[in-house]
Each structure stands twice: as structure tokens, then as C-alpha cells.
Amino acid sequence: MRKILENEHIYALISDSFWYIICIFFKDGSPKYAAKREQLLDRIAANFVSFFIDYKSSKEQFIFTYFFDIMAQAVFFSLFFAYPKSRVKFDINLIFKLLQEFSELYNGPKIRHFSLELFKHWSLDLGTGNIIENLRQNKSSVIQEPEVRQHARSTTMQTMRYSQLVERYLKTHKYECFNVIKPWKCRVNDKTEVHRRESQQFSGFVQTAKKILAKNHDANKELNAKIEKEKKELNHTMYSHQ
């Protein structure tokens, strides 16, 4: 991860994303900064695409999937250090807004439901413990999630093709391949209480499956070792008789 963060494109992405967030969250989306926002988005798009063109690794898909989270952490920590007198404003609400903004910007689909689990892996320790964990424990700062529907489903139609940044990059550079991938629409269901229970149950199944696979792996390893040992003993016996 350190090697990734030291990439020149990542430096530029963090810097431009930082000022982009300043414009949209702390300047209330003022028209005064509209031109600056567009300029920042053009630069973010160019560096985002350039990074993945240059980045060659078996972890490429993993990095792409969680890239929005990496950027959200980087910008939040940068704000925290850049404006120490305003730290009281840097709470869970801001973290969730960053995750929403960057998930839509970098990946396409926007995070629709707030959960403390979204950033349980975040860590910011200045010597007094993990500040992020303290925020997670502070229930008074938690966003009030809309009432979870018990059974009825609420759906939203969403067009899928490119993320906002990739689409901006292709349009800006007028690539002929822009229309190679056709847009398609999908229905996004709001989570209901039934879905919550199903998710929890499925997570339990996944953990059970992992334990079974690990147990079978160990058993197969022991069996192979036993077979190999018996083969060696048999070969030794045969050579001894000769």
C-alpha cells in the first residue's frame, strides 16, 4: 500500500480531491467556485486513468474496488491535519459524505446506506488512541439512517456504464471508443429488514464455508504427507530386497 501511495498520480489525486471537497462541502457548492471545481475534476479524471494505465499488479482489481475508500481516508486525514481548529466538525457525518462522494466519483454506484461498518478499518492515532474508533463509539454523532422498510421494496433506476471520472476523461479527449460500451439500466433495491437478516445469515455461511475449506485443506495436507511417507518406505523396502 505504501508503494501505491507514493505514486505521483496518487499524490496529485489526493491533492486535487482535497481541494475539490473543500469546494463542494465547505464552500457550499458556491457558483463562485464552479470553474475551479470543473478544473479539479478534469485533473482528477486524467490522473485516475493514468494511474491505472501505469499500475500493473495482480492486486489491480482489489485496488480499483476499494480506491474510493483509500481516497476518502486520505482526504479526511488531510483535513484533520490541515485544520486542527476545525476538528470538531470532522465527524462521522463527514466520513460518510466522503465515502458517498468518492464511491460515485471513482466507482460509479453511490453508497446508499449508512453503516458504522463502512469505516471500521480506518485508523488515526495521534497518541491518544484511534480517533476514528472514538467517533464510531460516539452515538450522538451518528447519522440517523432513514427508517428501514420491513417488507416493501423501494427501487431506483440507475444507468450503468462508466464511473463519472472515466466518462469525463473519455469525453474530454474525444475518444472514438466512448460508445463501444453501451449504457444499461438496472434497478437498485433499498435494503429492507429482510435483506439485513439475509446478509447476516449469508455472512455466517461464508465464515462456516471458510472454516470447512481450511479444515479440509489441513486434512488433505496431512493425507498427502502420509501417502508420500508410505511411498518412500515402500521404495526403501523394495531396494533393500534387491
The 8 nearest C-alpha neighbors of each residue, nearest first, counted from 0:
[[1, 3, 2, 4, 5, 62, 69, 6],
 [2, 0, 4, 3, 5, 6, 9, 69],
 [3, 1, 5, 0, 4, 6, 9, 7],
 [4, 2, 0, 1, 5, 6, 9, 54],
 [5, 3, 1, 6, 2, 9, 0, 10],
 [4, 6, 2, 3, 1, 7, 10, 9],
 [5, 7, 9, 3, 4, 8, 10, 2],
 [8, 6, 10, 9, 5, 11, 4, 50],
 [7, 9, 11, 46, 10, 6, 50, 12],
 [10, 8, 12, 6, 11, 7, 4, 13],
 [9, 11, 7, 13, 8, 12, 14, 6],
 [10, 12, 8, 14, 9, 13, 15, 7],
 [13, 11, 9, 15, 14, 10, 43, 16],
 [12, 14, 16, 10, 11, 15, 17, 9],
 [13, 15, 11, 17, 12, 16, 10, 18],
 [14, 16, 12, 18, 17, 13, 39, 19],
 [17, 15, 19, 13, 18, 14, 12, 20],
 [16, 18, 14, 15, 20, 74, 19, 13],
 [19, 17, 21, 15, 20, 16, 22, 14],
 [18, 20, 16, 22, 21, 17, 15, 36],
 [21, 19, 23, 22, 17, 18, 24, 16],
 [20, 22, 18, 25, 19, 24, 23, 17],
 [23, 21, 26, 19, 20, 24, 25, 28],
 [22, 24, 28, 20, 27, 21, 26, 25],
 [25, 23, 27, 21, 20, 26, 22, 28],
 [26, 24, 21, 27, 22, 23, 20, 28],
 [25, 27, 22, 28, 29, 23, 24, 21],
 [28, 26, 29, 25, 24, 23, 22, 21],
 [27, 29, 23, 26, 22, 30, 24, 32],
 [28, 30, 31, 27, 32, 26, 33, 22],
 [31, 29, 33, 32, 28, 34, 27, 26],
 [30, 32, 29, 33, 34, 28, 35, 26],
 [31, 33, 35, 30, 34, 29, 36, 22],
 [34, 32, 30, 36, 35, 31, 37, 29],
 [33, 35, 37, 36, 32, 38, 31, 30],
 [36, 34, 38, 32, 33, 37, 39, 22],
 [37, 35, 39, 33, 38, 34, 19, 40],
 [36, 38, 40, 34, 39, 35, 41, 33],
 [37, 39, 35, 41, 36, 40, 34, 42],
 [38, 40, 36, 42, 37, 41, 15, 43],
 [39, 41, 43, 37, 42, 38, 44, 36],
 [42, 40, 44, 38, 39, 43, 37, 45],
 [41, 43, 45, 39, 44, 40, 46, 38],
 [42, 44, 40, 46, 45, 41, 12, 47],
 [43, 45, 164, 47, 41, 42, 46, 168],
 [44, 46, 42, 48, 43, 47, 49, 168],
 [47, 45, 49, 43, 8, 48, 44, 50],
 [46, 48, 44, 50, 49, 45, 43, 51],
 [47, 49, 50, 45, 51, 46, 44, 52],
 [50, 48, 46, 52, 47, 51, 45, 53],
 [49, 51, 47, 53, 48, 52, 8, 54],
 [50, 52, 54, 53, 48, 49, 47, 55],
 [53, 51, 49, 50, 54, 48, 55, 47],
 [54, 52, 50, 51, 49, 55, 48, 8],
 [55, 53, 51, 52, 50, 56, 59, 49],
 [56, 54, 53, 59, 57, 51, 52, 58],
 [55, 57, 58, 59, 54, 60, 62, 53],
 [56, 58, 59, 55, 60, 61, 62, 54],
 [59, 57, 56, 61, 60, 62, 55, 63],
 [58, 60, 62, 56, 61, 57, 63, 55],
 [61, 59, 63, 62, 58, 64, 57, 65],
 [60, 62, 58, 64, 59, 63, 65, 66],
 [63, 61, 59, 65, 60, 64, 66, 58],
 [62, 64, 60, 66, 61, 65, 59, 106],
 [65, 63, 61, 62, 66, 60, 106, 67],
 [66, 64, 68, 62, 67, 63, 61, 69],
 [65, 67, 63, 69, 68, 62, 64, 70],
 [66, 68, 101, 102, 70, 69, 65, 105],
 [67, 69, 71, 65, 66, 70, 72, 98],
 [70, 68, 66, 72, 67, 71, 73, 65],
 [69, 71, 73, 67, 72, 68, 74, 66],
 [70, 72, 68, 74, 73, 97, 69, 98],
 [73, 71, 75, 69, 70, 74, 76, 68],
 [72, 74, 70, 76, 71, 75, 77, 69],
 [73, 75, 77, 71, 17, 76, 72, 70],
 [76, 74, 72, 78, 77, 73, 71, 79],
 [75, 77, 79, 73, 78, 74, 72, 80],
 [78, 76, 74, 80, 79, 75, 81, 73],
 [79, 77, 81, 75, 76, 80, 82, 74],
 [78, 80, 76, 77, 81, 82, 86, 83],
 [79, 81, 77, 78, 82, 83, 76, 86],
 [82, 80, 78, 79, 77, 83, 76, 84],
 [81, 83, 85, 84, 80, 79, 78, 86],
 [84, 82, 86, 85, 80, 79, 81, 78],
 [85, 83, 82, 86, 87, 81, 79, 88],
 [86, 84, 83, 87, 82, 88, 89, 79],
 [87, 85, 89, 88, 83, 84, 79, 82],
 [86, 88, 85, 89, 90, 84, 83, 79],
 [89, 87, 86, 85, 90, 93, 92, 84],
 [90, 88, 86, 87, 93, 79, 91, 85],
 [89, 91, 92, 93, 88, 94, 134, 140],
 [92, 90, 94, 93, 141, 95, 140, 134],
 [91, 93, 95, 90, 94, 142, 96, 141],
 [92, 94, 96, 91, 95, 90, 89, 97],
 [95, 93, 91, 97, 92, 96, 98, 90],
 [94, 96, 98, 92, 97, 93, 99, 91],
 [97, 95, 93, 99, 98, 94, 100, 92],
 [98, 96, 100, 94, 95, 99, 71, 101],
 [97, 99, 95, 101, 96, 100, 102, 71],
 [98, 100, 96, 110, 102, 97, 101, 109],
 [99, 101, 97, 103, 98, 102, 96, 104],
 [100, 102, 104, 67, 103, 98, 105, 99],
 [103, 101, 67, 106, 99, 109, 105, 104],
 [104, 102, 107, 109, 108, 101, 100, 106],
 [103, 105, 101, 163, 102, 107, 106, 100],
 [104, 106, 102, 101, 103, 162, 67, 107],
 [107, 105, 162, 102, 103, 104, 108, 67],
 [106, 108, 162, 103, 104, 105, 163, 109],
 [109, 107, 103, 106, 102, 110, 162, 159],
 [108, 110, 103, 102, 99, 111, 107, 100],
 [111, 109, 99, 112, 102, 108, 98, 103],
 [110, 112, 109, 113, 99, 189, 108, 190],
 [113, 111, 110, 114, 144, 190, 189, 145],
 [112, 114, 144, 111, 95, 115, 142, 117],
 [113, 115, 116, 117, 112, 118, 144, 95],
 [114, 116, 117, 118, 135, 119, 113, 141],
 [115, 117, 119, 114, 118, 120, 113, 135],
 [118, 116, 115, 114, 119, 113, 120, 95],
 [117, 119, 120, 121, 116, 115, 114, 94],
 [118, 120, 116, 121, 117, 115, 132, 135],
 [121, 119, 118, 122, 117, 116, 132, 131],
 [122, 120, 118, 119, 131, 123, 72, 132],
 [121, 123, 129, 131, 124, 120, 130, 132],
 [124, 122, 129, 130, 131, 125, 121, 76],
 [123, 125, 129, 128, 126, 130, 122, 127],
 [126, 124, 127, 123, 128, 129, 130, 122],
 [125, 127, 124, 128, 129, 123, 130, 122],
 [128, 126, 125, 124, 129, 130, 123, 133],
 [127, 129, 124, 126, 130, 125, 123, 133],
 [128, 130, 124, 123, 132, 131, 122, 133],
 [129, 131, 133, 132, 123, 124, 128, 134],
 [132, 130, 134, 133, 129, 122, 123, 135],
 [133, 131, 135, 134, 129, 130, 136, 119],
 [134, 132, 130, 136, 131, 135, 137, 129],
 [135, 133, 131, 137, 132, 136, 130, 91],
 [134, 136, 132, 133, 137, 131, 115, 138],
 [135, 137, 133, 134, 138, 132, 131, 139],
 [138, 136, 134, 135, 139, 140, 133, 141],
 [137, 139, 141, 140, 136, 135, 134, 142],
 [140, 138, 137, 141, 142, 136, 134, 143],
 [141, 139, 138, 137, 91, 142, 90, 92],
 [142, 140, 138, 139, 91, 143, 92, 137],
 [143, 141, 144, 92, 140, 91, 113, 139],
 [144, 142, 141, 145, 113, 146, 140, 92],
 [143, 145, 142, 113, 146, 112, 147, 114],
 [146, 144, 147, 143, 112, 148, 113, 142],
 [145, 147, 148, 144, 143, 149, 191, 192],
 [146, 148, 191, 145, 149, 192, 190, 144],
 [149, 147, 191, 150, 151, 146, 192, 152],
 [148, 150, 192, 191, 147, 151, 193, 152],
 [149, 151, 148, 191, 152, 193, 192, 194],
 [152, 150, 148, 149, 153, 191, 189, 192],
 [153, 151, 154, 150, 189, 188, 191, 148],
 [152, 154, 189, 188, 151, 155, 190, 187],
 [155, 153, 188, 187, 189, 186, 152, 156],
 [154, 156, 187, 186, 157, 188, 153, 189],
 [155, 157, 186, 185, 187, 184, 154, 158],
 [158, 156, 185, 184, 186, 155, 159, 187],
 [159, 157, 184, 183, 185, 182, 160, 156],
 [158, 160, 183, 182, 184, 157, 161, 185],
 [161, 159, 182, 183, 158, 181, 180, 162],
 [162, 160, 166, 165, 163, 159, 107, 164],
 [161, 163, 107, 106, 165, 164, 105, 166],
 [164, 162, 166, 104, 165, 167, 107, 161],
 [163, 165, 44, 167, 166, 162, 104, 168],
 [166, 164, 168, 162, 167, 163, 161, 169],
 [165, 167, 163, 169, 164, 168, 161, 162],
 [166, 168, 164, 170, 165, 169, 171, 163],
 [169, 167, 165, 171, 166, 170, 44, 164],
 [170, 168, 166, 172, 174, 171, 167, 173],
 [169, 171, 173, 167, 172, 168, 166, 174],
 [170, 172, 168, 173, 169, 167, 41, 174],
 [171, 173, 169, 170, 174, 168, 167, 175],
 [174, 172, 170, 171, 169, 175, 177, 168],
 [173, 175, 176, 169, 172, 177, 170, 171],
 [174, 176, 177, 173, 178, 179, 169, 172],
 [175, 177, 179, 174, 178, 180, 169, 173],
 [178, 176, 175, 179, 174, 169, 180, 170],
 [179, 177, 180, 176, 181, 175, 182, 174],
 [180, 178, 176, 177, 181, 175, 182, 174],
 [181, 179, 178, 182, 160, 177, 176, 161],
 [180, 182, 178, 179, 183, 160, 177, 159],
 [183, 181, 160, 159, 158, 180, 184, 161],
 [184, 182, 159, 158, 181, 160, 185, 157],
 [183, 185, 158, 157, 159, 156, 182, 186],
 [186, 184, 157, 156, 187, 158, 183, 159],
 [185, 187, 156, 155, 154, 157, 188, 184],
 [186, 188, 155, 154, 156, 185, 189, 157],
 [189, 187, 154, 153, 190, 186, 152, 155],
 [188, 190, 153, 154, 152, 191, 187, 155],
 [189, 191, 194, 188, 192, 195, 147, 148],
 [192, 190, 148, 194, 193, 149, 147, 150],
 [191, 193, 195, 149, 194, 147, 148, 196],
 [192, 194, 196, 191, 195, 197, 150, 149],
 [195, 193, 197, 191, 192, 196, 190, 198],
 [194, 196, 192, 198, 193, 197, 199, 191],
 [195, 197, 199, 193, 198, 194, 200, 192],
 [196, 198, 194, 200, 195, 199, 201, 193],
 [199, 197, 201, 195, 200, 196, 194, 202],
 [198, 200, 202, 196, 197, 201, 195, 203],
 [199, 201, 197, 203, 202, 198, 196, 204],
 [200, 202, 204, 198, 203, 199, 197, 205],
 [203, 201, 205, 199, 204, 200, 198, 206],
 [202, 204, 200, 206, 201, 205, 207, 199],
 [205, 203, 201, 207, 202, 206, 208, 200],
 [204, 206, 202, 208, 207, 203, 209, 201],
 [207, 205, 209, 203, 208, 204, 202, 210],
 [206, 208, 204, 210, 205, 209, 203, 211],
 [207, 209, 205, 211, 206, 210, 204, 212],
 [210, 208, 206, 212, 207, 211, 213, 205],
 [209, 211, 213, 207, 208, 212, 214, 206],
 [212, 210, 214, 208, 213, 209, 215, 207],
 [213, 211, 215, 209, 214, 210, 216, 208],
 [212, 214, 216, 210, 211, 215, 209, 217],
 [213, 215, 211, 217, 216, 212, 210, 218],
 [216, 214, 218, 212, 217, 213, 219, 211],
 [217, 215, 213, 219, 214, 218, 212, 220],
 [216, 218, 220, 214, 215, 219, 221, 213],
 [217, 219, 215, 221, 220, 216, 222, 214],
 [220, 218, 222, 216, 221, 217, 215, 223],
 [219, 221, 217, 223, 218, 222, 216, 224],
 [220, 222, 224, 218, 219, 223, 225, 217],
 [223, 221, 219, 225, 224, 220, 218, 226],
 [224, 222, 226, 220, 225, 221, 219, 227],
 [223, 225, 221, 227, 222, 226, 228, 220],
 [224, 226, 222, 228, 223, 227, 221, 229],
 [227, 225, 223, 229, 228, 224, 222, 230],
 [228, 226, 224, 230, 225, 229, 223, 231],
 [227, 229, 225, 231, 226, 230, 224, 232],
 [228, 230, 232, 226, 231, 227, 233, 225],
 [231, 229, 233, 227, 232, 228, 234, 226],
 [230, 232, 234, 228, 233, 229, 235, 227],
 [231, 233, 235, 229, 230, 234, 236, 228],
 [232, 234, 230, 236, 235, 231, 229, 237],
 [235, 233, 237, 231, 236, 232, 230, 238],
 [234, 236, 232, 238, 233, 237, 231, 239],
 [237, 235, 239, 233, 234, 238, 232, 240],
 [236, 238, 234, 240, 239, 235, 233, 241],
 [239, 237, 241, 235, 240, 236, 234, 233],
 [238, 240, 236, 237, 241, 235, 234, 233],
 [241, 239, 237, 238, 236, 235, 234, 233],
 [240, 238, 239, 237, 236, 235, 234, 233]]
